[in-house]
Amino acid sequence: MSIGQKSKPSYVYAIIGVSLVLFLLGTLGWLVINGRGLTRTFKEDIEVQIILHDNTRPEMAGKLKNVLENQSFVRETSITTKEEAAKDFEKEWGEDFTQLLDFNPLYSSINIKLHSDYVNKDSLAKIEQFVKQSNIVREISYPTGVVEKMNANFRKISIILAAISLLLFIVAVILIDNTVRLAMFSNRFLIKTMQMVGATRGFITKPFDTRAVINGLISGGIAVVGLWLVISFAENQLPSLRALHEPALLMVLMIGMIVLGILISVISTHRSVVKYLKMHVDDLY
């Protein structure tokens, strides 16, 4: 009777157990990726307003806009004229102050949105220095307090998620290791019998290690399919989640789940086989 036939039920339970643990770990990984995407979205939605001098000609504003568009930190640019600023004010506050004052006190501005990596106190200060080199710039406005508070909160959330991820990873490794070792327990007499008839350690461990690779691959595959179904369902129910979708990171996560399943299965299986080979026959009972 072959190894696969003798231990099939045990391997089935081990595959299911490992799949569930990998699925839970993958789900947390997906939540972390979504959190990263949400952080990026919040940061990239912050607008830096470059207010121009009142006598700035449109062509000069256009030149500065073109210069900014070629900078690595800029994601999006737009120009708001004095007239457009007045209309926006009227739309937001419901009153036309130009009729009361007989002039428009607002200024034209260039509005830029940055890539998320540059939305921090130090980078914004450098960007401000760079932009102020232009003699048509009157001042630069951005929500400093919001940026600092947001970055501080995101750092706290990242630390908490990292701690939870590390804890769950350790728990996952322990659970997978115990599940595989429990499955190998039913093979202890077969392992010892092969040793007693003269089989070498390499000959004995090779089929078990090979089977462990297959089991780990199957477990990882099941977990990946389960995670993909959950992601698809969640994105169908909440289409806004698609904006946070990061295919490259998801691919890395899913490959990592499969590799982790194979690696831990092989290590745990090999340790179990070697353990039973070192044990005395009477200790197997």
C-alpha positions as MATLAB code, in Angstrom:
seq = 'MSIGQKSKPSYVYAIIGVSLVLFLLGTLGWLVINGRGLTRTFKEDIEVQIILHDNTRPEMAGKLKNVLENQSFVRETSITTKEEAAKDFEKEWGEDFTQLLDFNPLYSSINIKLHSDYVNKDSLAKIEQFVKQSNIVREISYPTGVVEKMNANFRKISIILAAISLLLFIVAVILIDNTVRLAMFSNRFLIKTMQMVGATRGFITKPFDTRAVINGLISGGIAVVGLWLVISFAENQLPSLRALHEPALLMVLMIGMIVLGILISVISTHRSVVKYLKMHVDDLY';
ca = [
       0.000    0.000    0.000;
       1.448    3.383   -1.016;
       1.942    6.388    1.240;
      -0.794    8.335   -0.541;
      -3.327    5.531   -0.129;
      -2.541    4.822    3.487;
      -2.744    8.435    4.661;
      -5.292    9.934    2.298;
      -7.892   10.931    4.948;
      -5.233   12.559    7.113;
      -3.870   14.527    4.152;
      -7.369   15.665    3.174;
      -7.949   17.098    6.646;
      -4.483   18.671    6.627;
      -5.096   20.301    3.237;
      -8.435   21.729    4.415;
      -6.914   22.996    7.681;
      -3.937   24.615    5.986;
      -6.209   26.169    3.341;
      -8.395   27.804    5.983;
      -5.403   29.267    7.810;
      -3.867   30.579    4.574;
      -7.239   32.022    3.568;
      -7.508   33.965    6.844;
      -3.946   35.214    6.452;
      -4.627   36.215    2.848;
      -7.820   38.046    3.838;
      -5.880   40.136    6.344;
      -3.261   40.814    3.681;
      -5.990   42.021    1.318;
      -7.356   44.341    4.020;
      -3.859   45.749    4.551;
      -3.495   46.345    0.791;
      -6.886   48.094    0.715;
      -5.830   50.205    3.688;
      -2.716   51.229    1.786;
      -4.826   52.119   -1.242;
      -7.241   54.114    0.917;
      -4.340   56.016    2.458;
      -3.020   56.834   -1.008;
      -6.473   58.015   -2.146;
      -6.870   60.345    0.847;
      -3.402   61.830    0.351;
      -3.809   62.334   -3.390;
      -7.110   64.134   -2.820;
      -5.419   66.947   -0.875;
      -5.093   70.097   -2.979;
      -2.267   72.631   -2.918;
      -3.432   76.082   -4.049;
      -0.842   78.343   -5.649;
      -2.301   81.856   -5.484;
      -1.041   84.216   -8.181;
      -0.519   87.977   -8.099;
      -3.480   90.030   -9.240;
      -1.742   91.340  -12.390;
      -0.595   87.915  -13.634;
      -1.211   87.462  -17.340;
      -2.957   84.231  -18.407;
      -0.001   83.168  -20.579;
       2.367   83.449  -17.589;
       0.005   81.336  -15.483;
      -0.119   78.811  -18.313;
       3.698   78.609  -18.467;
       3.930   77.976  -14.720;
       1.229   75.311  -15.018;
       3.249   73.576  -17.751;
       6.399   73.674  -15.609;
       4.533   72.136  -12.673;
       3.023   69.398  -14.841;
       6.549   68.192  -15.672;
       7.533   67.815  -12.001;
       7.667   64.316  -10.525;
       5.648   65.299   -7.466;
       2.649   66.624   -9.421;
      -0.226   64.258  -10.248;
      -2.827   66.734  -11.527;
      -3.019   70.481  -12.226;
      -5.756   72.990  -13.004;
      -6.127   76.777  -13.240;
      -8.895   78.735  -11.513;
      -9.342   82.287  -12.785;
     -10.634   85.198  -10.690;
     -14.015   84.916  -12.360;
     -14.223   81.158  -11.772;
     -13.218   81.641   -8.126;
     -16.058   84.174   -7.706;
     -18.562   81.787   -9.287;
     -17.376   78.946   -7.023;
     -17.794   81.214   -3.987;
     -21.303   82.185   -5.083;
     -22.225   78.554   -5.690;
     -20.916   77.479   -2.271;
     -22.161   80.385   -0.149;
     -25.200   81.507   -2.175;
     -24.273   85.183   -2.531;
     -22.552   87.342   -5.133;
     -20.130   89.606   -3.255;
     -18.968   91.331   -6.468;
     -22.257   93.301   -6.622;
     -21.687   94.562   -3.087;
     -18.009   95.434   -3.495;
     -18.070   96.422   -7.197;
     -14.857   94.455   -7.690;
     -13.537   90.902   -7.345;
     -11.075   90.590   -4.413;
     -10.208   86.972   -5.209;
      -7.072   85.876   -7.046;
      -6.399   83.462   -9.880;
      -4.724   80.258   -8.740;
      -3.080   77.086   -9.966;
      -4.345   74.053   -8.096;
      -2.182   70.959   -7.917;
      -2.683   67.505   -6.474;
       0.390   65.545   -5.488;
       1.440   61.926   -5.584;
       0.877   60.362   -2.184;
       4.617   59.984   -1.398;
       4.967   63.791   -1.387;
       2.043   64.543    0.924;
       4.064   65.083    4.094;
       5.418   68.076    5.978;
       8.994   67.955    4.657;
       8.089   67.378    1.001;
       5.419   70.092    1.043;
       7.931   72.573    2.468;
      10.394   71.787   -0.361;
       7.621   72.066   -2.955;
       6.634   75.438   -1.499;
      10.217   76.700   -1.789;
      10.414   75.472   -5.380;
       7.123   77.108   -6.440;
       7.906   80.422   -4.720;
      10.893   80.882   -7.029;
       8.371   82.115   -9.604;
       7.758   85.890   -9.346;
       4.057   85.503  -10.244;
       3.324   83.464   -7.092;
       1.720   85.457   -4.269;
       1.352   82.648   -1.718;
       0.800   78.925   -1.369;
      -2.041   77.414    0.618;
      -2.572   73.843    1.754;
      -4.157   72.240    4.853;
      -1.004   71.829    6.958;
      -2.867   70.665   10.074;
      -4.885   68.133    8.114;
      -1.756   66.700    6.468;
       0.124   66.342    9.762;
      -2.835   64.803   11.591;
      -3.626   62.472    8.711;
      -0.047   61.228    8.446;
       0.118   60.722   12.229;
      -3.118   58.701   12.196;
      -1.990   56.635    9.209;
       1.292   55.840   10.975;
      -0.602   54.623   14.049;
      -2.931   52.499   11.926;
       0.038   51.052   10.011;
       1.793   50.067   13.246;
      -1.371   48.422   14.599;
      -1.987   46.520   11.347;
       1.665   45.449   11.191;
       1.472   44.101   14.756;
      -1.785   42.233   14.028;
      -0.337   40.848   10.771;
       2.811   39.634   12.522;
       0.786   38.014   15.309;
      -1.558   36.303   12.848;
       1.412   35.157   10.766;
       3.002   33.514   13.814;
      -0.318   31.901   14.753;
      -0.776   30.738   11.150;
       2.679   29.135   11.084;
       2.013   27.338   14.387;
      -1.435   26.123   13.275;
      -0.172   24.878    9.916;
       2.776   23.166   11.596;
       0.512   21.419   14.109;
      -1.987   20.429   11.412;
       0.705   18.826    9.250;
       2.360   17.085   12.194;
      -1.001   15.695   13.273;
      -1.523   14.327    9.769;
       1.913   12.700    9.910;
       1.080   11.056   13.228;
      -0.957    8.375   11.422;
       2.136    7.486    9.350;
       4.511    6.950   12.274;
       4.381    3.145   12.091;
       4.896    3.154    8.323;
       7.929    5.420    8.730;
       9.428    3.222   11.425;
       8.737    0.019    9.466;
      10.569    1.399    6.425;
      13.533    2.237    8.659;
      13.573   -1.223   10.225;
      13.732   -2.969    6.833;
      16.849   -0.977    5.962;
      15.581    2.066    4.040;
      17.828    5.122    4.254;
      16.644    8.407    5.732;
      16.692   10.095    2.316;
      14.648    7.273    0.757;
      12.059    7.508    3.542;
      11.747   11.300    3.643;
      11.657   11.895   -0.123;
       8.082   10.657   -0.845;
       6.725   12.439    2.231;
       8.477   15.700    1.266;
       7.200   15.375   -2.303;
       3.677   14.815   -1.023;
       4.094   17.834    1.281;
       4.944   20.040   -1.726;
       1.814   18.822   -3.525;
      -0.363   19.310   -0.443;
       1.040   22.786    0.163;
       0.401   23.696   -3.468;
      -3.180   22.427   -3.276;
      -3.799   24.210    0.036;
      -2.387   27.464   -1.283;
      -4.406   27.135   -4.495;
      -7.653   26.573   -2.570;
      -6.909   29.552   -0.303;
      -6.127   31.781   -3.315;
      -9.360   30.795   -5.081;
     -11.321   31.450   -1.880;
      -9.702   34.858   -1.457;
     -10.352   35.756   -5.093;
     -14.035   34.861   -4.712;
     -14.294   37.030   -1.580;
     -12.593   39.959   -3.355;
     -14.860   39.611   -6.407;
     -17.983   39.459   -4.224;
     -16.882   42.447   -2.131;
     -16.081   44.558   -5.201;
     -19.423   43.678   -6.801;
     -21.258   44.723   -3.647;
     -19.089   47.813   -3.094;
     -17.842   49.068   -6.499;
     -15.824   51.816   -4.774;
     -13.389   49.105   -3.618;
     -12.224   48.736   -7.225;
     -10.548   52.132   -6.953;
      -8.284   50.629   -4.267;
      -7.453   47.589   -6.403;
      -3.692   46.989   -6.700;
      -3.147   43.990   -9.034;
       0.627   43.781   -8.503;
       0.353   43.626   -4.701;
      -2.544   41.156   -4.893;
      -0.461   38.921   -7.155;
       2.443   39.064   -4.688;
       0.048   38.249   -1.837;
      -1.440   35.229   -3.613;
       1.949   33.877   -4.669;
       3.123   34.384   -1.081;
       0.168   32.348    0.208;
       1.072   29.427   -2.068;
       4.795   29.623   -1.244;
       4.046   29.821    2.495;
       1.746   26.785    2.267;
       4.412   24.741    0.469;
       7.283   25.900    2.672;
       5.625   25.251    6.021;
       4.149   21.923    4.837;
       7.551   20.663    3.692;
       9.389   21.824    6.824;
       6.754   20.425    9.188;
       6.527   17.122    7.305;
      10.278   16.664    7.178;
      10.632   17.449   10.892;
       7.914   14.942   11.733;
       9.483   12.175    9.649;
      12.915   12.753   11.185;
      11.343   12.842   14.651;
       9.719    9.418   14.197;
      12.902    7.982   12.730;
      14.774    8.946   15.901;
      12.111    7.554   18.239;
      12.237    4.066   19.744;
       9.500    1.669   18.567;
       7.936    1.476   22.047;
       7.581    5.301   22.111;
       5.341    5.232   19.048;
       2.435    3.732   20.975;
];
